[in-house]
Amino acid sequence: MKGIVLFVLLCGSAGAQDDLSKQLLSVKRIYVDRLTGGETAAQMRDLIIASIHGAKLYVLTENQERADAVLRGAAEDLIYTDQFQSSDSADMRSGIGTGSRSTRASSGARSLSVGVSGKDSTDIRERRHEALATVRLVNKDGDVIWSTTQESDGAKFRGASADVADKIAKQLTADVERLRQGRDPR
């Protein structure tokens, strides 16, 4: 009996999630909430607003009360130096010497010395720039109707944060389009 109840609960929750994702089609107005994260989260919020606005999919509002859904989440934009160091070394020394001294004969000395040395050192420092954002669209009841995580090391003609914001807008647009065509967005 427990197995049947569990199966019904699982099937019911899958259907509920389908209904929630279909709510994307009824959303007309979105409020983008403050993003948690480092100091760059506020800049990332502005970039996300600009990207979603550019997609012309929803009306964006600064009044949370007027919104059909709220975009919440976290974002981080990191700039750091990645460093790699290695060092190899080889060394070999050798020496042989003989000598004799006589008061009557001439003195003679022989000596042989060999030395080999080598050193290879590498120090690579690379400036890196990464951005990451995890966002979710929440309806007025507090249920998550859409979510995504996007990251970037930067694009050819824009920084990592702008690339992440653009990826979020493109993913949202693609998922809404799949719903409009009657396909599962995931």
MOSUL-V986937 format. One record per pair of residues at least 12 apart in sequence whose ideal C-beta (glycine too) atoms are under 7 Angstrom apart, sorted by the first residue. I is the first residue (numbers start at 1). J is the second residue. If there is no record, write none. Layout:
{{I J} {I J}}
This chain:
{{20 143} {20 145} {21 145} {21 146} {21 179} {21 185} {22 179} {23 139} {23 145} {24 145} {24 146} {24 175} {24 176} {24 179} {25 176} {25 179} {25 180} {27 58} {27 68} {27 69} {28 58} {28 59} {28 68} {29 58} {29 59} {29 61} {29 66} {29 67} {29 68} {30 52} {30 58} {30 60} {30 67} {30 69} {30 71} {31 61} {31 64} {31 67} {31 70} {32 45} {32 48} {32 49} {32 60} {32 71} {33 70} {33 71} {33 72} {35 73} {35 74} {35 75} {36 74} {37 74} {37 75} {37 76} {38 76} {40 76} {40 77} {40 161} {41 75} {43 161} {44 75} {44 77} {44 133} {44 161} {44 165} {47 161} {47 162} {47 165} {48 165} {48 168} {50 165} {51 165} {51 166} {51 168} {51 169} {52 169} {52 172} {54 169} {55 169} {55 173} {57 172} {57 173} {57 176} {69 137} {69 138} {69 139} {69 145} {70 138} {71 135} {71 137} {72 135} {72 136} {72 138} {73 133} {73 134} {73 135} {73 136} {74 134} {75 132} {75 133} {76 131} {76 132} {77 131} {77 160} {77 161} {78 130} {79 129} {80 128} {81 125} {81 126} {81 127} {82 126} {82 128} {83 125} {84 124} {85 122} {85 123} {86 122} {87 121} {88 120} {89 118} {89 119} {90 118} {91 117} {92 116} {93 115} {94 114} {95 113} {96 111} {96 112} {97 111} {98 110} {129 153} {129 154} {129 159} {129 160} {130 151} {130 153} {130 160} {131 151} {131 152} {131 160} {131 161} {131 164} {132 151} {132 164} {133 150} {133 164} {133 168} {134 149} {135 147} {135 148} {135 168} {146 172} {146 175} {148 168} {148 171} {150 164} {150 167} {150 168} {150 171} {151 164} {152 164} {152 167}}
